[in-house]
Amino acid sequence: MFAALMVGTSGCAFEAKNGDGMARLDAQDAAGMTQGEVADASLEDEFGSASERYVEIESVLEEAQLQVSDDAWRWNGGDVLPSAGGPGSFGEPLPGADGDNSYYFRAGRSLRPDGASGAVAGLEPMSSYFDEKGWKYGTRESGTKSEVRADTGDGWWLTYTVRDNGQYSLVVYSELYWTNDYSALLAAVGDRLPDDFPEESVPGDYEPFPSWSDPVQP
């Protein structure tokens, strides 16, 4: 566990109780939307909301990266595609959420700073940043790596890791968002993406989210 971090990942499935259906409809996601409100949204509406959330997570990532370096960072996978939600996601449990009706975003980069050794002291720039922001955070040492993780309190979680091999990484996760159909949303985004993504980029430079009007790739 992360020391001193008071709020963690949900880590367990929601247990159904009396009134579960009502609790599920009233439960607000990371954007303050209920499942009932999202039920009225079209796939195009959901696509537009996902686009806004993608831009926001990239902004959170950029600001945190700049606490460490403004050099180019390597991409840790594609950021644009939403991931299936459900139990074990970050933040408080979202009643009734599963891999079909919820999703989250993840954005990550890695860096090999000059002289990096993986010492716990390498966490200091990020820990100080979390302190300045007033975010709850905790640290953990495990084998060949040390990590610091923060909860922003408004739907985002950041994990900064320093490893003995000199590779440092930063990952931002969103809490869960409701969707009417995760598979349909994933396809709508994925079918409009370009074939290639950058291998590295400086903070603030990222692949744009596709437009609804973009051609669907064969």
matplotlib code that plots the C-alpha trace (Angstrom):
import matplotlib.pyplot as plt

x = [0.0, 1.0, 2.0, -0.1, -2.4, -5.9, -7.9, -7.1, -8.4, -11.7, -10.2, -13.5, -16.8, -19.9, -22.2, -25.8, -28.2, -31.8, -32.3, -29.2, -30.9, -31.7, -28.2, -26.7, -28.8, -28.0, -24.3, -22.2, -19.1, -15.8, -17.6, -20.5, -22.9, -25.3, -26.0, -29.5, -28.2, -25.8, -28.5, -30.0, -26.7, -26.0, -22.8, -21.7, -22.4, -20.3, -17.5, -17.5, -17.3, -14.4, -12.6, -12.8, -11.7, -8.7, -7.6, -7.9, -5.8, -3.1, -3.1, -2.7, 0.1, 1.9, 2.0, 3.3, 6.0, 7.3, 8.1, 10.8, 11.9, 10.9, 12.9, 11.2, 9.6, 8.8, 5.2, 4.0, 1.3, -1.4, -3.4, -6.3, -8.3, -10.5, -10.1, -12.9, -13.9, -15.3, -14.0, -10.4, -10.4, -9.1, -11.3, -14.3, -16.3, -18.9, -22.0, -23.0, -20.0, -18.5, -16.5, -19.6, -21.0, -18.0, -14.5, -11.4, -8.5, -4.8, -1.9, 1.8, 5.3, 8.8, 12.2, 15.8, 17.3, 21.0, 22.6, 19.3, 19.9, 16.5, 17.2, 14.1, 15.4, 14.4, 10.7, 11.3, 10.4, 7.0, 6.4, 7.1, 4.7, 2.0, 2.6, 2.2, -1.1, -2.4, -3.1, -3.2, -0.3, 1.7, 5.0, 6.0, 9.3, 9.2, 12.2, 13.9, 11.6, 10.0, 6.7, 4.7, 1.0, -1.4, -5.2, -6.0, -9.4, -11.2, -11.0, -7.4, -4.6, -0.9, 1.8, 5.4, 7.9, 11.7, 13.6, 17.1, 17.8, 17.4, 14.0, 11.5, 7.8, 4.7, 1.2, -2.1, -5.4, -8.9, -11.6, -14.6, -17.1, -20.4, -21.1, -24.1, -21.8, -18.1, -17.4, -19.3, -17.4, -14.1, -14.8, -15.9, -12.6, -10.4, -11.8, -10.9, -7.3, -4.2, -2.1, 1.0, 1.6, 4.8, 7.5, 8.3, 7.2, 7.9, 5.4, 2.2, 2.8, 0.3, -1.7, -5.0, -8.2, -10.0, -13.1, -16.5, -16.4, -13.1, -13.3, -13.6, -10.6, -11.2]
y = [0.0, 3.6, 5.1, 8.1, 8.0, 8.0, 7.2, 4.3, 2.3, 0.7, -2.7, -4.6, -5.1, -3.2, -5.4, -5.2, -4.1, -3.0, 0.0, -0.9, 0.1, 3.6, 4.0, 3.1, 5.6, 8.4, 7.6, 10.4, 9.6, 11.6, 14.3, 14.6, 12.8, 10.1, 6.9, 8.2, 11.4, 9.6, 7.3, 10.2, 10.9, 9.7, 8.0, 11.2, 13.1, 10.6, 10.8, 14.6, 14.2, 11.7, 14.2, 16.9, 14.4, 13.4, 17.0, 17.4, 14.4, 15.6, 18.9, 17.2, 15.1, 18.1, 20.1, 17.2, 16.3, 19.8, 19.4, 16.9, 17.8, 19.7, 17.3, 14.7, 11.8, 8.4, 7.3, 4.4, 3.2, 5.2, 7.7, 8.3, 5.1, 4.8, 1.8, -0.4, 0.5, -1.6, -2.7, -2.0, 1.4, 4.5, 6.5, 5.6, 2.6, 3.7, 1.5, -0.7, 0.2, -2.6, -3.1, -2.5, 0.7, 2.7, 3.7, 5.7, 7.4, 6.7, 8.7, 7.8, 8.8, 7.6, 9.3, 8.5, 11.6, 12.1, 10.6, 8.9, 6.1, 5.2, 6.6, 7.5, 11.1, 11.1, 11.3, 14.7, 17.0, 15.2, 15.0, 18.7, 19.4, 17.4, 19.3, 22.6, 21.5, 20.3, 16.8, 13.7, 11.5, 8.5, 6.8, 3.2, 1.3, -2.1, -4.0, -2.1, 0.9, 3.7, 5.4, 8.4, 8.5, 11.4, 11.9, 15.3, 15.3, 16.1, 12.9, 12.3, 10.1, 10.4, 7.8, 8.7, 5.9, 5.9, 2.6, 1.4, 1.1, 4.8, 4.7, 7.1, 7.1, 9.2, 7.9, 9.8, 7.9, 9.3, 8.0, 6.3, 7.8, 6.3, 5.2, 3.5, 1.1, 0.9, -1.3, 1.1, 4.1, 2.3, 1.4, 5.0, 6.4, 3.6, 3.4, 7.1, 7.0, 7.4, 4.4, 5.7, 7.4, 9.3, 7.4, 10.4, 14.0, 17.0, 17.9, 19.3, 17.8, 14.9, 13.2, 15.0, 13.3, 12.4, 14.3, 12.7, 13.8, 12.0, 9.1, 5.7, 3.6, 0.4]
z = [0.0, -0.4, 2.9, 4.0, 1.0, 2.5, -0.6, -2.8, -5.8, -5.2, -5.5, -5.0, -6.7, -5.6, -3.5, -4.5, -1.8, -1.6, -3.8, -5.8, -9.1, -7.8, -6.3, -9.7, -11.6, -9.1, -8.7, -10.3, -12.4, -12.5, -14.6, -12.2, -14.6, -13.6, -15.6, -16.1, -17.6, -19.9, -21.1, -23.1, -24.9, -28.4, -29.4, -31.0, -27.8, -25.9, -28.4, -27.9, -24.1, -24.4, -26.6, -23.9, -21.2, -23.3, -23.7, -19.9, -19.0, -21.4, -19.6, -16.2, -17.6, -19.1, -15.9, -14.0, -16.6, -16.4, -12.7, -13.9, -17.4, -20.5, -22.6, -24.9, -23.0, -24.5, -24.9, -22.9, -25.2, -26.9, -24.8, -27.1, -26.6, -23.5, -21.3, -20.0, -16.4, -13.6, -10.1, -9.4, -11.1, -9.4, -7.0, -5.0, -6.3, -8.9, -8.0, -10.9, -13.1, -15.2, -18.4, -20.6, -19.1, -17.9, -19.0, -18.0, -19.6, -19.0, -20.2, -19.6, -20.5, -19.5, -19.3, -18.6, -17.0, -17.0, -13.9, -12.8, -10.3, -9.1, -5.6, -3.5, -3.7, -7.3, -6.2, -4.6, -7.6, -7.9, -4.1, -3.8, -6.6, -5.0, -1.8, -3.6, -5.1, -1.8, -3.1, -0.9, -1.8, -0.5, -1.4, -1.7, -2.2, -3.8, -4.9, -7.7, -7.8, -5.7, -6.4, -5.3, -6.0, -5.7, -5.7, -7.1, -5.5, -8.8, -10.8, -11.5, -10.1, -10.8, -10.2, -10.6, -10.5, -10.4, -11.1, -10.4, -14.1, -14.6, -16.2, -14.7, -15.6, -15.0, -15.5, -15.1, -14.7, -14.7, -12.4, -14.1, -16.6, -17.5, -21.1, -22.8, -24.6, -24.0, -27.1, -29.4, -28.0, -28.3, -31.9, -32.7, -31.4, -32.6, -36.2, -36.7, -35.4, -37.5, -38.1, -36.3, -33.0, -32.0, -30.1, -28.0, -27.5, -25.3, -22.6, -24.1, -27.5, -28.0, -30.7, -31.3, -30.5, -33.8, -34.9, -35.4, -39.0, -39.7, -42.1, -40.5, -41.3, -43.3]

ax = plt.figure().add_subplot(projection="3d")
ax.plot(x, y, z, "-o")
ax.set_aspect("equal")
plt.show()
